[in-house]
Amino acid sequence: MSQAYTSVTFYTRKSVAYYAINDRAAGRRSIELDLMTAEQHAELPEQEEVTAADRLIIESPTTTGLIILRALAPEPGLMAMARRALADARCRAVPLQQ
């Protein structure tokens, strides 16, 4: 995260937004989350020591969709910082651990 406002919004294939979070709401230096279907979430092993504060899990209603990342600079001089925040974003597939 940076001084730039950053957000992540998830949409279904039919353009219905079903989850959004920004850096202020995340309360951390980065937004980290796991996106999965309800079925994948149900297959996760129970771990008592892992709480919602440790792992943010977002359930997608569909298997395809769109993720939009936004960064807004509070002033023109911080535009490079906003661009770096977007360039540093990563999205990757992680196999479920059995």
The first five atom37 places (N, CA, C, CB, O) and aatype in JSON, in Angstrom:
{
  "aatype": [12, 15, 5, 0, 18, 16, 15, 19, 16, 13, 18, 16, 1, 11, 15, 19, 0, 18, 18, 0, 9, 2, 3, 1, 0, 0, 7, 1, 1, 15, 9, 6, 10, 3, 10, 12, 16, 0, 6, 5, 8, 0, 6, 10, 14, 6, 5, 6, 6, 19, 16, 0, 0, 3, 1, 10, 9, 9, 6, 15, 14, 16, 16, 16, 7, 10, 9, 9, 10, 1, 0, 10, 0, 14, 6, 14, 7, 10, 12, 0, 12, 0, 1, 1, 0, 10, 0, 3, 0, 1, 4, 1, 0, 19, 14, 10, 5, 5],
  "atom_mask": [
    [1, 1, 1, 1, 1],
    [1, 1, 1, 1, 1],
    [1, 1, 1, 1, 1],
    [1, 1, 1, 1, 1],
    [1, 1, 1, 1, 1],
    [1, 1, 1, 1, 1],
    [1, 1, 1, 1, 1],
    [1, 1, 1, 1, 1],
    [1, 1, 1, 1, 1],
    [1, 1, 1, 1, 1],
    [1, 1, 1, 1, 1],
    [1, 1, 1, 1, 1],
    [1, 1, 1, 1, 1],
    [1, 1, 1, 1, 1],
    [1, 1, 1, 1, 1],
    [1, 1, 1, 1, 1],
    [1, 1, 1, 1, 1],
    [1, 1, 1, 1, 1],
    [1, 1, 1, 1, 1],
    [1, 1, 1, 1, 1],
    [1, 1, 1, 1, 1],
    [1, 1, 1, 1, 1],
    [1, 1, 1, 1, 1],
    [1, 1, 1, 1, 1],
    [1, 1, 1, 1, 1],
    [1, 1, 1, 1, 1],
    [1, 1, 1, 0, 1],
    [1, 1, 1, 1, 1],
    [1, 1, 1, 1, 1],
    [1, 1, 1, 1, 1],
    [1, 1, 1, 1, 1],
    [1, 1, 1, 1, 1],
    [1, 1, 1, 1, 1],
    [1, 1, 1, 1, 1],
    [1, 1, 1, 1, 1],
    [1, 1, 1, 1, 1],
    [1, 1, 1, 1, 1],
    [1, 1, 1, 1, 1],
    [1, 1, 1, 1, 1],
    [1, 1, 1, 1, 1],
    [1, 1, 1, 1, 1],
    [1, 1, 1, 1, 1],
    [1, 1, 1, 1, 1],
    [1, 1, 1, 1, 1],
    [1, 1, 1, 1, 1],
    [1, 1, 1, 1, 1],
    [1, 1, 1, 1, 1],
    [1, 1, 1, 1, 1],
    [1, 1, 1, 1, 1],
    [1, 1, 1, 1, 1],
    [1, 1, 1, 1, 1],
    [1, 1, 1, 1, 1],
    [1, 1, 1, 1, 1],
    [1, 1, 1, 1, 1],
    [1, 1, 1, 1, 1],
    [1, 1, 1, 1, 1],
    [1, 1, 1, 1, 1],
    [1, 1, 1, 1, 1],
    [1, 1, 1, 1, 1],
    [1, 1, 1, 1, 1],
    [1, 1, 1, 1, 1],
    [1, 1, 1, 1, 1],
    [1, 1, 1, 1, 1],
    [1, 1, 1, 1, 1],
    [1, 1, 1, 0, 1],
    [1, 1, 1, 1, 1],
    [1, 1, 1, 1, 1],
    [1, 1, 1, 1, 1],
    [1, 1, 1, 1, 1],
    [1, 1, 1, 1, 1],
    [1, 1, 1, 1, 1],
    [1, 1, 1, 1, 1],
    [1, 1, 1, 1, 1],
    [1, 1, 1, 1, 1],
    [1, 1, 1, 1, 1],
    [1, 1, 1, 1, 1],
    [1, 1, 1, 0, 1],
    [1, 1, 1, 1, 1],
    [1, 1, 1, 1, 1],
    [1, 1, 1, 1, 1],
    [1, 1, 1, 1, 1],
    [1, 1, 1, 1, 1],
    [1, 1, 1, 1, 1],
    [1, 1, 1, 1, 1],
    [1, 1, 1, 1, 1],
    [1, 1, 1, 1, 1],
    [1, 1, 1, 1, 1],
    [1, 1, 1, 1, 1],
    [1, 1, 1, 1, 1],
    [1, 1, 1, 1, 1],
    [1, 1, 1, 1, 1],
    [1, 1, 1, 1, 1],
    [1, 1, 1, 1, 1],
    [1, 1, 1, 1, 1],
    [1, 1, 1, 1, 1],
    [1, 1, 1, 1, 1],
    [1, 1, 1, 1, 1],
    [1, 1, 1, 1, 1]
  ],
  "atom_positions": [
    [[0.83, -1.17, 0.0], [0.0, 0.0, 0.0], [0.88, 1.25, 0.0], [-0.95, -0.01, 1.2], [2.07, 1.19, 0.29]],
    [[0.27, 2.32, -0.32], [0.97, 3.59, -0.41], [0.02, 4.68, 0.07], [1.47, 3.86, -1.86], [-1.05, 4.4, 0.6]],
    [[0.42, 5.92, -0.12], [-0.48, 7.02, 0.22], [-1.65, 7.09, -0.76], [0.27, 8.35, 0.22], [-2.67, 7.72, -0.49]],
    [[-1.49, 6.43, -1.9], [-2.57, 6.38, -2.87], [-3.68, 5.48, -2.32], [-2.07, 5.86, -4.25], [-3.4, 4.45, -1.7]],
    [[-4.92, 5.87, -2.55], [-6.06, 5.03, -2.18], [-6.09, 3.86, -3.15], [-7.42, 5.84, -2.21], [-6.04, 4.07, -4.36]],
    [[-6.17, 2.65, -2.64], [-6.24, 1.47, -3.5], [-7.45, 0.63, -3.12], [-4.95, 0.64, -3.41], [-7.83, 0.55, -1.95]],
    [[-8.05, 0.0, -4.13], [-9.21, -0.87, -3.87], [-9.21, -2.04, -4.84], [-10.54, -0.07, -3.99], [-8.6, -1.99, -5.91]],
    [[-9.91, -3.08, -4.44], [-10.1, -4.27, -5.26], [-11.59, -4.56, -5.26], [-9.26, -5.5, -4.71], [-12.22, -4.6, -4.21]],
    [[-12.16, -4.76, -6.45], [-13.58, -5.09, -6.58], [-13.72, -6.34, -7.44], [-14.39, -3.89, -7.2], [-13.04, -6.48, -8.46]],
    [[-14.6, -7.24, -7.01], [-14.83, -8.49, -7.71], [-16.21, -8.48, -8.35], [-14.7, -9.69, -6.74], [-17.2, -8.09, -7.73]],
    [[-16.26, -8.9, -9.61], [-17.5, -8.93, -10.38], [-17.73, -10.33, -10.94], [-17.47, -7.89, -11.51], [-16.78, -11.04, -11.26]],
    [[-19.0, -10.7, -11.07], [-19.33, -11.94, -11.75], [-19.18, -11.72, -13.25], [-20.78, -12.42, -11.41], [-18.94, -10.6, -13.7]],
    [[-19.31, -12.78, -13.99], [-19.23, -12.68, -15.45], [-20.32, -11.76, -16.02], [-19.35, -14.07, -16.08], [-20.16, -11.2, -17.11]],
    [[-21.41, -11.6, -15.29], [-22.52, -10.75, -15.75], [-22.45, -9.35, -15.14], [-23.86, -11.4, -15.4], [-23.46, -8.65, -15.07]],
    [[-21.26, -8.94, -14.71], [-21.0, -7.59, -14.21], [-21.66, -7.24, -12.89], [-21.42, -6.6, -15.21], [-21.9, -6.07, -12.61]],
    [[-21.97, -8.23, -12.08], [-22.55, -7.98, -10.76], [-21.4, -7.95, -9.74], [-23.62, -9.09, -10.38], [-20.68, -8.93, -9.57]],
    [[-21.26, -6.81, -9.07], [-20.21, -6.69, -8.05], [-20.65, -7.48, -6.82], [-19.94, -5.19, -7.69], [-21.77, -7.3, -6.33]],
    [[-19.79, -8.35, -6.31], [-20.16, -9.13, -5.13], [-19.22, -8.92, -3.95], [-20.2, -10.58, -5.48], [-19.52, -9.39, -2.85]],
    [[-18.09, -8.23, -4.15], [-17.23, -7.92, -3.01], [-16.28, -6.8, -3.39], [-16.43, -9.18, -2.54], [-15.81, -6.73, -4.53]],
    [[-16.01, -5.93, -2.45], [-15.03, -4.86, -2.64], [-14.34, -4.58, -1.31], [-15.7, -3.57, -3.2], [-14.95, -4.69, -0.25]],
    [[-13.09, -4.21, -1.39], [-12.34, -3.83, -0.2], [-11.32, -2.78, -0.62], [-11.64, -5.07, 0.47], [-10.81, -2.8, -1.74]],
    [[-11.01, -1.87, 0.3], [-9.96, -0.89, 0.02], [-8.89, -0.99, 1.1], [-10.54, 0.54, -0.04], [-9.06, -1.67, 2.11]],
    [[-7.79, -0.3, 0.85], [-6.66, -0.39, 1.77], [-7.0, 0.14, 3.15], [-5.47, 0.36, 1.21], [-6.45, -0.35, 4.14]],
    [[-7.87, 1.11, 3.25], [-8.25, 1.65, 4.57], [-9.05, 0.63, 5.36], [-9.06, 2.96, 4.4], [-8.85, 0.47, 6.57]],
    [[-9.96, -0.07, 4.69], [-10.78, -1.08, 5.37], [-9.95, -2.3, 5.74], [-11.96, -1.5, 4.48], [-10.2, -2.93, 6.76]],
    [[-8.96, -2.63, 4.92], [-8.12, -3.8, 5.19], [-7.28, -3.57, 6.45], [-7.2, -4.09, 3.99], [-6.96, -4.52, 7.16]],
    [[-6.93, -2.31, 6.72], [-6.18, -1.99, 7.93], [-4.77, -2.56, 7.96], [0.0, 0.0, 0.0], [-4.2, -2.73, 9.03]],
    [[-4.22, -2.84, 6.81], [-2.88, -3.42, 6.71], [-2.1, -2.68, 5.64], [-2.94, -4.94, 6.4], [-2.62, -1.83, 4.93]],
    [[-0.82, -3.03, 5.55], [0.02, -2.43, 4.51], [-0.26, -3.05, 3.14], [1.51, -2.61, 4.87], [0.14, -2.5, 2.12]],
    [[-0.96, -4.18, 3.13], [-1.32, -4.8, 1.86], [-2.67, -5.48, 2.01], [-0.23, -5.81, 1.41], [-3.1, -5.82, 3.12]],
    [[-3.32, -5.68, 0.89], [-4.59, -6.41, 0.86], [-4.27, -7.81, 0.38], [-5.67, -5.7, -0.06], [-3.83, -8.0, -0.76]],
    [[-4.48, -8.79, 1.25], [-4.25, -10.18, 0.88], [-5.54, -10.94, 1.12], [-3.06, -10.8, 1.68], [-6.14, -10.84, 2.19]],
    [[-5.95, -11.69, 0.13], [-7.18, -12.47, 0.28], [-7.14, -13.69, -0.59], [-8.4, -11.63, -0.04], [-6.34, -13.79, -1.53]],
    [[-8.01, -14.63, -0.27], [-8.17, -15.85, -1.06], [-9.56, -15.81, -1.68], [-7.97, -17.14, -0.18], [-10.56, -15.64, -0.99]],
    [[-9.6, -15.97, -2.99], [-10.86, -16.0, -3.72], [-11.14, -17.44, -4.12], [-10.81, -15.06, -4.98], [-10.3, -18.09, -4.73]],
    [[-12.33, -17.93, -3.76], [-12.67, -19.32, -4.08], [-14.18, -19.49, -4.13], [-12.05, -20.28, -3.04], [-14.94, -18.63, -3.68]],
    [[-14.59, -20.59, -4.68], [-16.01, -20.9, -4.7], [-16.43, -21.42, -3.32], [-16.35, -21.95, -5.81], [-15.58, -21.74, -2.49]],
    [[-17.72, -21.49, -3.09], [-18.22, -22.03, -1.83], [-17.77, -23.48, -1.64], [-19.76, -21.94, -1.77], [-17.45, -23.9, -0.53]],
    [[-17.73, -24.24, -2.74], [-17.3, -25.63, -2.67], [-15.82, -25.72, -2.26], [-17.52, -26.32, -4.02], [-15.46, -26.56, -1.43]],
    [[-14.98, -24.87, -2.83], [-13.57, -24.87, -2.46], [-13.4, -24.47, -0.99], [-12.78, -23.91, -3.37], [-12.57, -25.04, -0.28]],
    [[-14.18, -23.5, -0.56], [-14.11, -23.05, 0.83], [-14.49, -24.19, 1.78], [-15.03, -21.83, 1.06], [-13.87, -24.37, 2.82]],
    [[-15.5, -24.95, 1.42], [-15.95, -26.07, 2.24], [-14.89, -27.17, 2.33], [-17.26, -26.64, 1.69], [-14.84, -27.9, 3.32]],
    [[-14.04, -27.29, 1.31], [-13.01, -28.31, 1.28], [-11.77, -27.94, 2.1], [-12.6, -28.58, -0.14], [-10.91, -28.78, 2.33]],
    [[-11.68, -26.69, 2.54], [-10.51, -26.28, 3.33], [-10.47, -27.04, 4.65], [-10.53, -24.76, 3.59], [-11.51, -27.23, 5.29]],
    [[-9.29, -27.46, 5.06], [-9.2, -28.13, 6.36], [-9.48, -27.14, 7.49], [-7.8, -28.77, 6.55], [-9.12, -25.96, 7.4]],
    [[-10.11, -27.61, 8.53], [-10.4, -26.77, 9.7], [-9.1, -26.48, 10.42], [-11.42, -27.46, 10.66], [-8.33, -27.39, 10.74]],
    [[-8.86, -25.21, 10.68], [-7.66, -24.81, 11.43], [-8.11, -23.82, 12.5], [-6.56, -24.18, 10.49], [-8.41, -22.67, 12.21]],
    [[-8.15, -24.28, 13.71], [-8.64, -23.46, 14.82], [-7.82, -22.2, 15.02], [-8.65, -24.25, 16.09], [-8.37, -21.17, 15.41]],
    [[-6.51, -22.26, 14.75], [-5.67, -21.11, 15.01], [-5.77, -20.03, 13.93], [-4.25, -21.55, 15.14], [-5.28, -18.92, 14.13]],
    [[-6.4, -20.33, 12.79], [-6.56, -19.35, 11.72], [-7.89, -18.66, 11.91], [-6.47, -20.02, 10.32], [-8.94, -19.3, 11.95]],
    [[-7.85, -17.33, 12.01], [-9.07, -16.54, 12.18], [-9.34, -15.72, 10.93], [-8.96, -15.63, 13.42], [-8.5, -15.66, 10.03]],
    [[-10.48, -15.08, 10.87], [-10.82, -14.21, 9.74], [-9.84, -13.06, 9.61], [-12.25, -13.67, 9.9], [-9.61, -12.55, 8.51]],
    [[-9.25, -12.63, 10.73], [-8.26, -11.56, 10.68], [-6.96, -12.04, 10.03], [-7.98, -11.03, 12.08], [-6.22, -11.23, 9.46]],
    [[-6.68, -13.34, 10.12], [-5.47, -13.9, 9.53], [-5.63, -14.17, 8.04], [-5.09, -15.18, 10.24], [-4.69, -13.98, 7.26]],
    [[-6.8, -14.6, 7.66], [-7.02, -15.04, 6.28], [-8.38, -14.57, 5.81], [-6.91, -16.58, 6.16], [-9.41, -15.04, 6.29]],
    [[-8.39, -13.64, 4.88], [-9.63, -13.13, 4.33], [-10.02, -14.0, 3.14], [-9.48, -11.64, 3.9], [-9.33, -14.02, 2.12]],
    [[-11.14, -14.72, 3.28], [-11.61, -15.61, 2.23], [-12.86, -15.01, 1.61], [-11.9, -17.04, 2.78], [-13.83, -14.7, 2.3]],
    [[-12.82, -14.84, 0.3], [-13.95, -14.31, -0.45], [-14.54, -15.45, -1.26], [-13.53, -13.09, -1.37], [-13.82, -16.11, -2.02]],
    [[-15.83, -15.68, -1.11], [-16.5, -16.73, -1.88], [-17.1, -16.12, -3.14], [-17.59, -17.43, -1.05], [-17.92, -15.21, -3.09]],
    [[-16.67, -16.66, -4.26], [-17.18, -16.2, -5.55], [-18.42, -17.0, -5.92], [-16.1, -16.33, -6.65], [-18.43, -18.22, -5.79]],
    [[-19.47, -16.33, -6.39], [-20.67, -17.05, -6.81], [-20.5, -17.74, -8.16], [-21.85, -16.1, -6.86], [-21.34, -18.55, -8.56]],
    [[-19.42, -17.42, -8.87], [-19.17, -18.01, -10.19], [-17.7, -18.4, -10.31], [-19.57, -17.02, -11.32], [-16.88, -17.97, -9.51]],
    [[-17.38, -19.21, -11.31], [-15.98, -19.61, -11.51], [-15.24, -18.67, -12.45], [-15.93, -21.03, -12.06], [-14.02, -18.75, -12.57]],
    [[-15.96, -17.78, -13.11], [-15.31, -16.78, -13.96], [-15.84, -15.41, -13.57], [-15.57, -17.07, -15.47], [-16.94, -15.28, -13.03]],
    [[-15.05, -14.4, -13.84], [-15.46, -13.05, -13.51], [-14.36, -12.07, -13.8], [0.0, 0.0, 0.0], [-13.48, -12.32, -14.62]],
    [[-14.43, -10.95, -13.12], [-13.5, -9.86, -13.36], [-13.07, -9.28, -12.03], [-14.13, -8.78, -14.26], [-13.88, -9.12, -11.12]],
    [[-11.79, -8.96, -11.92], [-11.26, -8.29, -10.73], [-10.71, -6.96, -11.19], [-10.15, -9.16, -10.01], [-9.89, -6.9, -12.11]],
    [[-11.14, -5.88, -10.54], [-10.67, -4.55, -10.9], [-9.89, -3.96, -9.73], [-11.86, -3.62, -11.28], [-10.37, -3.9, -8.6]],
    [[-8.67, -3.53, -10.02], [-7.82, -2.85, -9.05], [-7.82, -1.37, -9.39], [-6.36, -3.44, -9.06], [-7.7, -0.98, -10.55]],
    [[-7.95, -0.55, -8.36], [-7.94, 0.9, -8.57], [-6.94, 1.53, -7.61], [-9.36, 1.51, -8.37], [-6.78, 1.08, -6.47]],
    [[-6.27, 2.57, -8.08], [-5.4, 3.37, -7.22], [-5.62, 4.83, -7.58], [-3.9, 2.96, -7.39], [-5.57, 5.2, -8.75]],
    [[-5.87, 5.63, -6.58], [-6.1, 7.05, -6.79], [-5.03, 7.84, -6.05], [-7.52, 7.47, -6.31], [-4.79, 7.61, -4.86]],
    [[-4.4, 8.75, -6.74], [-3.38, 9.58, -6.12], [-4.04, 10.82, -5.53], [-2.28, 9.98, -7.16], [-4.85, 11.47, -6.2]],
    [[-3.71, 11.17, -4.28], [-4.32, 12.34, -3.66], [-3.85, 13.66, -4.27], [-4.01, 12.34, -2.19], [-4.48, 14.7, -4.08]],
    [[-2.75, 13.61, -5.02], [-2.27, 14.8, -5.72], [-1.42, 14.35, -6.9], [-1.45, 15.74, -4.77], [-0.9, 13.24, -6.88]],
    [[-1.28, 15.18, -7.93], [-0.56, 14.77, -9.14], [0.85, 14.25, -8.88], [-0.48, 15.91, -10.09], [1.3, 13.33, -9.57]],
    [[1.54, 14.8, -7.92], [2.91, 14.37, -7.63], [3.0, 12.95, -7.11], [0.0, 0.0, 0.0], [4.08, 12.36, -7.1]],
    [[1.89, 12.38, -6.67], [1.88, 11.0, -6.15], [1.35, 9.99, -7.16], [1.03, 10.94, -4.88], [1.1, 8.83, -6.82]],
    [[1.18, 10.42, -8.41], [0.66, 9.51, -9.44], [1.6, 8.32, -9.66], [0.46, 10.28, -10.76], [1.14, 7.2, -9.87]],
    [[2.91, 8.56, -9.61], [3.86, 7.45, -9.8], [3.69, 6.41, -8.68], [5.32, 7.97, -9.82], [3.82, 5.22, -8.93]],
    [[3.41, 6.86, -7.48], [3.19, 5.94, -6.36], [1.94, 5.1, -6.59], [3.07, 6.73, -5.04], [1.93, 3.9, -6.31]],
    [[0.9, 5.72, -7.1], [-0.34, 4.99, -7.39], [-0.09, 3.95, -8.48], [-1.47, 5.96, -7.82], [-0.58, 2.82, -8.39]],
    [[0.65, 4.32, -9.49], [0.96, 3.36, -10.56], [1.8, 2.2, -10.05], [1.71, 4.07, -11.71], [1.59, 1.06, -10.46]],
    [[2.75, 2.46, -9.15], [3.56, 1.39, -8.57], [2.7, 0.44, -7.73], [4.68, 1.97, -7.7], [2.92, -0.77, -7.75]],
    [[1.72, 0.99, -7.01], [0.84, 0.14, -6.21], [0.1, -0.85, -7.11], [-0.18, 1.01, -5.41], [-0.05, -2.02, -6.75]],
    [[-0.35, -0.39, -8.27], [-1.03, -1.29, -9.21], [-0.05, -2.28, -9.85], [-1.73, -0.48, -10.31], [-0.38, -3.45, -10.02]],
    [[1.13, -1.8, -10.19], [2.12, -2.67, -10.83], [2.58, -3.78, -9.89], [3.32, -1.85, -11.3], [2.96, -4.86, -10.34]],
    [[2.56, -3.52, -8.59], [3.0, -4.51, -7.61], [1.93, -5.55, -7.28], [3.43, -3.82, -6.35], [2.22, -6.53, -6.6]],
    [[0.72, -5.36, -7.75], [-0.37, -6.3, -7.45], [-0.11, -7.64, -8.11], [-1.73, -5.72, -7.93], [0.43, -7.71, -9.22]],
    [[-0.48, -8.7, -7.42], [-0.31, -10.06, -7.93], [-1.59, -10.85, -7.75], [0.87, -10.77, -7.23], [-2.27, -10.74, -6.73]],
    [[-1.89, -11.66, -8.74], [-3.02, -12.58, -8.67], [-2.48, -13.91, -9.17], [-4.27, -12.07, -9.52], [-1.93, -14.0, -10.27]],
    [[-2.65, -14.95, -8.36], [-2.13, -16.25, -8.77], [-3.02, -17.37, -8.28], [-0.71, -16.45, -8.25], [-3.7, -17.25, -7.26]],
    [[-3.0, -18.44, -9.02], [-3.77, -19.64, -8.63], [-2.93, -20.44, -7.64], [-4.15, -20.51, -9.87], [-1.74, -20.67, -7.85]],
    [[-3.58, -20.87, -6.58], [-2.92, -21.68, -5.56], [-3.74, -22.95, -5.38], [-2.78, -20.9, -4.21], [-4.92, -22.87, -5.06]],
    [[-3.12, -24.12, -5.58], [-3.88, -25.36, -5.38], [-4.25, -25.53, -3.91], [-3.07, -26.58, -5.88], [-3.49, -25.16, -3.01]],
    [[-5.41, -26.09, -3.68], [-5.84, -26.37, -2.31], [-4.95, -27.43, -1.71], [-7.31, -26.82, -2.26], [-4.64, -28.43, -2.36]],
    [[-4.54, -27.22, -0.47], [-3.73, -28.22, 0.22], [-4.65, -29.23, 0.88], [-2.8, -27.55, 1.27], [-5.61, -28.87, 1.56]],
    [[-4.36, -30.47, 0.67], [-5.19, -31.55, 1.23], [-4.66, -31.98, 2.56], [-5.26, -32.75, 0.28], [-5.22, -32.87, 3.19]]
  ]
}
